[in-house]
Amino acid sequence: MTDRGKIITIYAVVAILSVSVLATSFWIRESRKRRFSPIADGIGGDLVEDFGSLENDITLTNQDGEEVKLSDLKDKVWVASNFFATCPYCLETASQDLKGLYQEFSPDSNFHVVSISIDPENDKLQQLKDYARVMGAESRNWWFLRGEEKTVHEYLEREMGFMKVVKNKVPPAKDRFSHDRALLVFDGWKCVKKRDLQFARRQGAQVRDRYFQNVREIIMKSLANRSSPTPTSP
């Protein structure tokens, strides 16, 4: 084979490999989107979704240093998230999404918010108390919780249905963990909605607003069902 032929062959192989790498990367990216990203189409409509129910309980410590159980919320409508105090995205979710829901629905005694720390090594009771104060949260209806790290991570994933918490190696404080920033809405022990408002923000303000309204609607519906009088037999 001449030198010219060798060069042409090398370029051809490189081109084929490049196309293969690009195609594989695109497939992996799209596959990950389909698996982990919420669907923007139709947000706010009546969606048929089954997110399952909790089967096991967990005892954690709230911002007042009191031990509480999630089973204490079996008679309430509650919103759950996981966070760590040095994460700016978690702060955005808490201040713009959870705080808005809390201000609207906290007058209803059947409503509660739960924020579970995935970084108890750094999120001590004082940090949780400070976080709660910034959010204007009262421990009677918004818990900031901590517990043993491994137990919490496993419960979030296996019981509540959050994506796996990944502890990054030697990152800056704001990137200490990769984790699921979605909000879960529970009606008693059953999860009735999961929406990732951080994902929605990346799609634009209109998508985020649709996600947020979708969460509001399911909370309103669940609270209305709980406050409705039980029908009596004729």
VEXFI-10518 format. One record per residue (C-alpha): residue number from 1; residue in one letter; x, z negated, y. Coordinates in nm, 3 decimals. Layout:
BEGIN
<r drenmar="NUM" rovo="a" X="X" Z="Z" Y="Y"/>
...
***
This chain:
BEGIN
<r drenmar="1" rovo="m" X="0.000" Z="0.000" Y="0.000"/>
<r drenmar="2" rovo="t" X="0.135" Z="0.095" Y="0.343"/>
<r drenmar="3" rovo="d" X="0.187" Z="-0.162" Y="0.618"/>
<r drenmar="4" rovo="r" X="-0.111" Z="-0.012" Y="0.802"/>
<r drenmar="5" rovo="g" X="-0.325" Z="-0.055" Y="0.491"/>
<r drenmar="6" rovo="k" X="-0.214" Z="-0.416" Y="0.450"/>
<r drenmar="7" rovo="i" X="-0.302" Z="-0.495" Y="0.811"/>
<r drenmar="8" rovo="i" X="-0.644" Z="-0.334" Y="0.776"/>
<r drenmar="9" rovo="t" X="-0.707" Z="-0.532" Y="0.456"/>
<r drenmar="10" rovo="i" X="-0.606" Z="-0.859" Y="0.622"/>
<r drenmar="11" rovo="y" X="-0.834" Z="-0.796" Y="0.919"/>
<r drenmar="12" rovo="a" X="-1.119" Z="-0.708" Y="0.684"/>
<r drenmar="13" rovo="v" X="-1.075" Z="-1.031" Y="0.484"/>
<r drenmar="14" rovo="v" X="-1.055" Z="-1.238" Y="0.802"/>
<r drenmar="15" rovo="a" X="-1.371" Z="-1.074" Y="0.935"/>
<r drenmar="16" rovo="i" X="-1.560" Z="-1.141" Y="0.610"/>
<r drenmar="17" rovo="l" X="-1.446" Z="-1.504" Y="0.605"/>
<r drenmar="18" rovo="s" X="-1.544" Z="-1.552" Y="0.971"/>
<r drenmar="19" rovo="v" X="-1.892" Z="-1.413" Y="0.910"/>
<r drenmar="20" rovo="s" X="-1.929" Z="-1.638" Y="0.605"/>
<r drenmar="21" rovo="v" X="-1.823" Z="-1.948" Y="0.799"/>
<r drenmar="22" rovo="l" X="-2.059" Z="-1.869" Y="1.086"/>
<r drenmar="23" rovo="a" X="-2.348" Z="-1.803" Y="0.848"/>
<r drenmar="24" rovo="t" X="-2.284" Z="-2.127" Y="0.659"/>
<r drenmar="25" rovo="s" X="-2.259" Z="-2.328" Y="0.981"/>
<r drenmar="26" rovo="f" X="-2.583" Z="-2.180" Y="1.108"/>
<r drenmar="27" rovo="w" X="-2.760" Z="-2.254" Y="0.778"/>
<r drenmar="28" rovo="i" X="-2.638" Z="-2.616" Y="0.776"/>
<r drenmar="29" rovo="r" X="-2.742" Z="-2.665" Y="1.139"/>
<r drenmar="30" rovo="e" X="-3.090" Z="-2.520" Y="1.083"/>
<r drenmar="31" rovo="s" X="-3.131" Z="-2.712" Y="0.759"/>
<r drenmar="32" rovo="r" X="-3.040" Z="-3.037" Y="0.936"/>
<r drenmar="33" rovo="k" X="-3.287" Z="-2.959" Y="1.214"/>
<r drenmar="34" rovo="r" X="-3.567" Z="-2.900" Y="0.965"/>
<r drenmar="35" rovo="r" X="-3.486" Z="-3.220" Y="0.778"/>
<r drenmar="36" rovo="f" X="-3.429" Z="-3.464" Y="1.062"/>
<r drenmar="37" rovo="s" X="-3.584" Z="-3.326" Y="1.381"/>
<r drenmar="38" rovo="p" X="-3.947" Z="-3.384" Y="1.478"/>
<r drenmar="39" rovo="i" X="-4.159" Z="-3.072" Y="1.524"/>
<r drenmar="40" rovo="a" X="-4.250" Z="-3.000" Y="1.885"/>
<r drenmar="41" rovo="d" X="-4.542" Z="-2.766" Y="1.814"/>
<r drenmar="42" rovo="g" X="-4.883" Z="-2.925" Y="1.831"/>
<r drenmar="43" rovo="i" X="-4.766" Z="-3.261" Y="1.959"/>
<r drenmar="44" rovo="g" X="-5.061" Z="-3.464" Y="2.077"/>
<r drenmar="45" rovo="g" X="-5.302" Z="-3.312" Y="1.827"/>
<r drenmar="46" rovo="d" X="-5.446" Z="-3.465" Y="1.513"/>
<r drenmar="47" rovo="l" X="-5.157" Z="-3.450" Y="1.267"/>
<r drenmar="48" rovo="v" X="-5.193" Z="-3.534" Y="0.900"/>
<r drenmar="49" rovo="e" X="-4.892" Z="-3.754" Y="0.833"/>
<r drenmar="50" rovo="d" X="-4.815" Z="-4.026" Y="0.583"/>
<r drenmar="51" rovo="f" X="-4.523" Z="-4.249" Y="0.677"/>
<r drenmar="52" rovo="g" X="-4.591" Z="-4.511" Y="0.410"/>
<r drenmar="53" rovo="s" X="-4.629" Z="-4.887" Y="0.426"/>
<r drenmar="54" rovo="l" X="-4.389" Z="-5.180" Y="0.419"/>
<r drenmar="55" rovo="e" X="-4.362" Z="-5.348" Y="0.082"/>
<r drenmar="56" rovo="n" X="-4.109" Z="-5.624" Y="0.148"/>
<r drenmar="57" rovo="d" X="-4.069" Z="-5.871" Y="0.431"/>
<r drenmar="58" rovo="i" X="-3.759" Z="-5.971" Y="0.630"/>
<r drenmar="59" rovo="t" X="-3.677" Z="-6.282" Y="0.834"/>
<r drenmar="60" rovo="l" X="-3.478" Z="-6.231" Y="1.155"/>
<r drenmar="61" rovo="t" X="-3.394" Z="-6.428" Y="1.469"/>
<r drenmar="62" rovo="n" X="-3.551" Z="-6.340" Y="1.805"/>
<r drenmar="63" rovo="q" X="-3.409" Z="-6.373" Y="2.157"/>
<r drenmar="64" rovo="d" X="-3.524" Z="-6.735" Y="2.176"/>
<r drenmar="65" rovo="g" X="-3.330" Z="-6.829" Y="1.863"/>
<r drenmar="66" rovo="e" X="-3.650" Z="-6.858" Y="1.657"/>
<r drenmar="67" rovo="e" X="-3.677" Z="-6.727" Y="1.303"/>
<r drenmar="68" rovo="v" X="-3.964" Z="-6.480" Y="1.267"/>
<r drenmar="69" rovo="k" X="-4.095" Z="-6.256" Y="0.992"/>
<r drenmar="70" rovo="l" X="-4.227" Z="-5.905" Y="1.026"/>
<r drenmar="71" rovo="s" X="-4.519" Z="-6.017" Y="0.811"/>
<r drenmar="72" rovo="d" X="-4.626" Z="-6.225" Y="1.113"/>
<r drenmar="73" rovo="l" X="-4.738" Z="-5.890" Y="1.259"/>
<r drenmar="74" rovo="k" X="-4.966" Z="-5.787" Y="0.971"/>
<r drenmar="75" rovo="d" X="-5.271" Z="-5.832" Y="1.192"/>
<r drenmar="76" rovo="k" X="-5.128" Z="-5.642" Y="1.489"/>
<r drenmar="77" rovo="v" X="-5.046" Z="-5.293" Y="1.612"/>
<r drenmar="78" rovo="w" X="-4.674" Z="-5.285" Y="1.677"/>
<r drenmar="79" rovo="v" X="-4.397" Z="-5.047" Y="1.779"/>
<r drenmar="80" rovo="a" X="-4.054" Z="-5.077" Y="1.616"/>
<r drenmar="81" rovo="s" X="-3.714" Z="-4.939" Y="1.711"/>
<r drenmar="82" rovo="n" X="-3.352" Z="-5.013" Y="1.628"/>
<r drenmar="83" rovo="f" X="-3.083" Z="-5.037" Y="1.895"/>
<r drenmar="84" rovo="f" X="-2.753" Z="-5.187" Y="2.003"/>
<r drenmar="85" rovo="a" X="-2.695" Z="-5.327" Y="2.349"/>
<r drenmar="86" rovo="t" X="-2.400" Z="-5.108" Y="2.451"/>
<r drenmar="87" rovo="c" X="-2.580" Z="-4.781" Y="2.368"/>
<r drenmar="88" rovo="p" X="-2.698" Z="-4.598" Y="2.683"/>
<r drenmar="89" rovo="y" X="-2.951" Z="-4.394" Y="2.486"/>
<r drenmar="90" rovo="c" X="-3.106" Z="-4.710" Y="2.343"/>
<r drenmar="91" rovo="l" X="-3.130" Z="-4.850" Y="2.695"/>
<r drenmar="92" rovo="e" X="-3.303" Z="-4.530" Y="2.806"/>
<r drenmar="93" rovo="t" X="-3.551" Z="-4.556" Y="2.520"/>
<r drenmar="94" rovo="a" X="-3.619" Z="-4.921" Y="2.596"/>
<r drenmar="95" rovo="s" X="-3.652" Z="-4.882" Y="2.974"/>
<r drenmar="96" rovo="q" X="-3.847" Z="-4.554" Y="2.985"/>
<r drenmar="97" rovo="d" X="-4.047" Z="-4.550" Y="2.662"/>
<r drenmar="98" rovo="l" X="-4.090" Z="-4.897" Y="2.517"/>
<r drenmar="99" rovo="k" X="-4.122" Z="-5.066" Y="2.856"/>
<r drenmar="100" rovo="g" X="-4.392" Z="-4.819" Y="2.957"/>
<r drenmar="101" rovo="l" X="-4.589" Z="-4.884" Y="2.639"/>
<r drenmar="102" rovo="y" X="-4.535" Z="-5.257" Y="2.676"/>
<r drenmar="103" rovo="q" X="-4.662" Z="-5.266" Y="3.033"/>
<r drenmar="104" rovo="e" X="-4.972" Z="-5.071" Y="2.937"/>
<r drenmar="105" rovo="f" X="-5.068" Z="-5.244" Y="2.613"/>
<r drenmar="106" rovo="s" X="-4.921" Z="-5.596" Y="2.631"/>
<r drenmar="107" rovo="p" X="-5.242" Z="-5.742" Y="2.782"/>
<r drenmar="108" rovo="d" X="-5.398" Z="-5.677" Y="2.441"/>
<r drenmar="109" rovo="s" X="-5.317" Z="-5.970" Y="2.213"/>
<r drenmar="110" rovo="n" X="-5.316" Z="-5.731" Y="1.914"/>
<r drenmar="111" rovo="f" X="-5.013" Z="-5.540" Y="2.048"/>
<r drenmar="112" rovo="h" X="-4.647" Z="-5.619" Y="1.985"/>
<r drenmar="113" rovo="v" X="-4.303" Z="-5.455" Y="2.023"/>
<r drenmar="114" rovo="v" X="-4.004" Z="-5.508" Y="1.792"/>
<r drenmar="115" rovo="s" X="-3.647" Z="-5.404" Y="1.875"/>
<r drenmar="116" rovo="i" X="-3.399" Z="-5.469" Y="1.593"/>
<r drenmar="117" rovo="s" X="-3.025" Z="-5.482" Y="1.666"/>
<r drenmar="118" rovo="i" X="-2.798" Z="-5.287" Y="1.433"/>
<r drenmar="119" rovo="d" X="-2.491" Z="-5.453" Y="1.588"/>
<r drenmar="120" rovo="p" X="-2.536" Z="-5.830" Y="1.538"/>
<r drenmar="121" rovo="e" X="-2.159" Z="-5.879" Y="1.559"/>
<r drenmar="122" rovo="n" X="-2.181" Z="-5.806" Y="1.932"/>
<r drenmar="123" rovo="d" X="-2.550" Z="-5.855" Y="2.005"/>
<r drenmar="124" rovo="k" X="-2.556" Z="-6.234" Y="2.008"/>
<r drenmar="125" rovo="l" X="-2.858" Z="-6.435" Y="2.120"/>
<r drenmar="126" rovo="q" X="-2.746" Z="-6.430" Y="2.483"/>
<r drenmar="127" rovo="q" X="-2.716" Z="-6.051" Y="2.482"/>
<r drenmar="128" rovo="l" X="-3.066" Z="-6.023" Y="2.334"/>
<r drenmar="129" rovo="k" X="-3.203" Z="-6.267" Y="2.590"/>
<r drenmar="130" rovo="d" X="-3.041" Z="-6.072" Y="2.875"/>
<r drenmar="131" rovo="y" X="-3.175" Z="-5.743" Y="2.737"/>
<r drenmar="132" rovo="a" X="-3.525" Z="-5.889" Y="2.714"/>
<r drenmar="133" rovo="r" X="-3.507" Z="-6.018" Y="3.070"/>
<r drenmar="134" rovo="v" X="-3.409" Z="-5.675" Y="3.203"/>
<r drenmar="135" rovo="m" X="-3.708" Z="-5.522" Y="3.022"/>
<r drenmar="136" rovo="g" X="-3.946" Z="-5.789" Y="3.149"/>
<r drenmar="137" rovo="a" X="-4.023" Z="-5.875" Y="2.787"/>
<r drenmar="138" rovo="e" X="-4.176" Z="-6.202" Y="2.670"/>
<r drenmar="139" rovo="s" X="-4.096" Z="-6.326" Y="2.323"/>
<r drenmar="140" rovo="r" X="-4.464" Z="-6.380" Y="2.247"/>
<r drenmar="141" rovo="n" X="-4.515" Z="-6.002" Y="2.222"/>
<r drenmar="142" rovo="w" X="-4.173" Z="-5.831" Y="2.235"/>
<r drenmar="143" rovo="w" X="-3.906" Z="-5.945" Y="1.993"/>
<r drenmar="144" rovo="f" X="-3.539" Z="-5.855" Y="2.021"/>
<r drenmar="145" rovo="l" X="-3.412" Z="-5.936" Y="1.675"/>
<r drenmar="146" rovo="r" X="-3.083" Z="-5.984" Y="1.493"/>
<r drenmar="147" rovo="g" X="-2.981" Z="-6.065" Y="1.138"/>
<r drenmar="148" rovo="e" X="-2.705" Z="-6.007" Y="0.885"/>
<r drenmar="149" rovo="e" X="-2.576" Z="-5.652" Y="0.946"/>
<r drenmar="150" rovo="k" X="-2.585" Z="-5.516" Y="0.591"/>
<r drenmar="151" rovo="t" X="-2.930" Z="-5.663" Y="0.523"/>
<r drenmar="152" rovo="v" X="-3.070" Z="-5.520" Y="0.847"/>
<r drenmar="153" rovo="h" X="-2.925" Z="-5.174" Y="0.791"/>
<r drenmar="154" rovo="e" X="-3.061" Z="-5.156" Y="0.437"/>
<r drenmar="155" rovo="y" X="-3.405" Z="-5.277" Y="0.544"/>
<r drenmar="156" rovo="l" X="-3.427" Z="-5.025" Y="0.827"/>
<r drenmar="157" rovo="e" X="-3.345" Z="-4.738" Y="0.594"/>
<r drenmar="158" rovo="r" X="-3.504" Z="-4.831" Y="0.262"/>
<r drenmar="159" rovo="e" X="-3.809" Z="-5.021" Y="0.381"/>
<r drenmar="160" rovo="m" X="-3.895" Z="-4.891" Y="0.728"/>
<r drenmar="161" rovo="g" X="-3.792" Z="-4.528" Y="0.681"/>
<r drenmar="162" rovo="f" X="-3.531" Z="-4.498" Y="0.956"/>
<r drenmar="163" rovo="m" X="-3.236" Z="-4.268" Y="0.895"/>
<r drenmar="164" rovo="k" X="-2.920" Z="-4.433" Y="0.762"/>
<r drenmar="165" rovo="v" X="-2.715" Z="-4.630" Y="1.017"/>
<r drenmar="166" rovo="v" X="-2.356" Z="-4.504" Y="1.026"/>
<r drenmar="167" rovo="k" X="-2.081" Z="-4.720" Y="1.174"/>
<r drenmar="168" rovo="n" X="-1.832" Z="-4.489" Y="1.346"/>
<r drenmar="169" rovo="k" X="-1.459" Z="-4.550" Y="1.319"/>
<r drenmar="170" rovo="v" X="-1.287" Z="-4.683" Y="1.633"/>
<r drenmar="171" rovo="p" X="-1.534" Z="-4.531" Y="1.882"/>
<r drenmar="172" rovo="p" X="-1.603" Z="-4.635" Y="2.240"/>
<r drenmar="173" rovo="a" X="-1.863" Z="-4.911" Y="2.259"/>
<r drenmar="174" rovo="k" X="-2.144" Z="-4.672" Y="2.348"/>
<r drenmar="175" rovo="d" X="-2.084" Z="-4.469" Y="2.030"/>
<r drenmar="176" rovo="r" X="-2.028" Z="-4.758" Y="1.791"/>
<r drenmar="177" rovo="f" X="-2.312" Z="-4.641" Y="1.567"/>
<r drenmar="178" rovo="s" X="-2.494" Z="-4.320" Y="1.480"/>
<r drenmar="179" rovo="h" X="-2.854" Z="-4.411" Y="1.411"/>
<r drenmar="180" rovo="d" X="-3.220" Z="-4.311" Y="1.425"/>
<r drenmar="181" rovo="r" X="-3.358" Z="-4.363" Y="1.776"/>
<r drenmar="182" rovo="a" X="-3.719" Z="-4.286" Y="1.688"/>
<r drenmar="183" rovo="l" X="-4.013" Z="-4.516" Y="1.757"/>
<r drenmar="184" rovo="l" X="-4.230" Z="-4.625" Y="1.465"/>
<r drenmar="185" rovo="v" X="-4.591" Z="-4.731" Y="1.523"/>
<r drenmar="186" rovo="f" X="-4.734" Z="-4.973" Y="1.268"/>
<r drenmar="187" rovo="d" X="-5.098" Z="-5.060" Y="1.222"/>
<r drenmar="188" rovo="g" X="-5.054" Z="-5.382" Y="1.031"/>
<r drenmar="189" rovo="w" X="-4.822" Z="-5.306" Y="0.742"/>
<r drenmar="190" rovo="k" X="-4.876" Z="-4.928" Y="0.750"/>
<r drenmar="191" rovo="c" X="-4.662" Z="-4.691" Y="0.958"/>
<r drenmar="192" rovo="v" X="-4.899" Z="-4.452" Y="1.131"/>
<r drenmar="193" rovo="k" X="-4.659" Z="-4.259" Y="1.355"/>
<r drenmar="194" rovo="k" X="-4.289" Z="-4.179" Y="1.399"/>
<r drenmar="195" rovo="r" X="-4.170" Z="-4.003" Y="1.713"/>
<r drenmar="196" rovo="d" X="-3.817" Z="-3.950" Y="1.844"/>
<r drenmar="197" rovo="l" X="-3.849" Z="-3.942" Y="2.222"/>
<r drenmar="198" rovo="q" X="-3.473" Z="-3.900" Y="2.267"/>
<r drenmar="199" rovo="f" X="-3.491" Z="-3.576" Y="2.070"/>
<r drenmar="200" rovo="a" X="-3.790" Z="-3.475" Y="2.281"/>
<r drenmar="201" rovo="r" X="-3.598" Z="-3.533" Y="2.604"/>
<r drenmar="202" rovo="r" X="-3.342" Z="-3.275" Y="2.496"/>
<r drenmar="203" rovo="q" X="-3.625" Z="-3.023" Y="2.464"/>
<r drenmar="204" rovo="g" X="-3.743" Z="-3.085" Y="2.820"/>
<r drenmar="205" rovo="a" X="-3.973" Z="-3.313" Y="3.018"/>
<r drenmar="206" rovo="q" X="-4.292" Z="-3.151" Y="2.893"/>
<r drenmar="207" rovo="v" X="-4.203" Z="-3.206" Y="2.527"/>
<r drenmar="208" rovo="r" X="-4.104" Z="-3.567" Y="2.594"/>
<r drenmar="209" rovo="d" X="-4.435" Z="-3.627" Y="2.773"/>
<r drenmar="210" rovo="r" X="-4.626" Z="-3.481" Y="2.479"/>
<r drenmar="211" rovo="y" X="-4.442" Z="-3.705" Y="2.235"/>
<r drenmar="212" rovo="f" X="-4.504" Z="-4.008" Y="2.455"/>
<r drenmar="213" rovo="q" X="-4.875" Z="-3.928" Y="2.490"/>
<r drenmar="214" rovo="n" X="-4.896" Z="-3.882" Y="2.115"/>
<r drenmar="215" rovo="v" X="-4.756" Z="-4.233" Y="2.066"/>
<r drenmar="216" rovo="r" X="-4.996" Z="-4.374" Y="2.326"/>
<r drenmar="217" rovo="e" X="-5.294" Z="-4.210" Y="2.159"/>
<r drenmar="218" rovo="i" X="-5.220" Z="-4.352" Y="1.815"/>
<r drenmar="219" rovo="i" X="-5.167" Z="-4.700" Y="1.964"/>
<r drenmar="220" rovo="m" X="-5.494" Z="-4.677" Y="2.157"/>
<r drenmar="221" rovo="k" X="-5.679" Z="-4.558" Y="1.849"/>
<r drenmar="222" rovo="s" X="-5.535" Z="-4.834" Y="1.629"/>
<r drenmar="223" rovo="l" X="-5.608" Z="-5.105" Y="1.887"/>
<r drenmar="224" rovo="a" X="-5.963" Z="-4.976" Y="1.933"/>
<r drenmar="225" rovo="n" X="-6.023" Z="-4.995" Y="1.558"/>
<r drenmar="226" rovo="r" X="-5.899" Z="-5.354" Y="1.551"/>
<r drenmar="227" rovo="s" X="-6.114" Z="-5.464" Y="1.844"/>
<r drenmar="228" rovo="s" X="-6.428" Z="-5.295" Y="1.716"/>
<r drenmar="229" rovo="p" X="-6.685" Z="-5.539" Y="1.580"/>
<r drenmar="230" rovo="t" X="-6.733" Z="-5.541" Y="1.206"/>
<r drenmar="231" rovo="p" X="-7.064" Z="-5.370" Y="1.123"/>
<r drenmar="232" rovo="t" X="-7.323" Z="-5.595" Y="0.964"/>
<r drenmar="233" rovo="s" X="-7.543" Z="-5.496" Y="0.675"/>
<r drenmar="234" rovo="p" X="-7.907" Z="-5.423" Y="0.767"/>
***
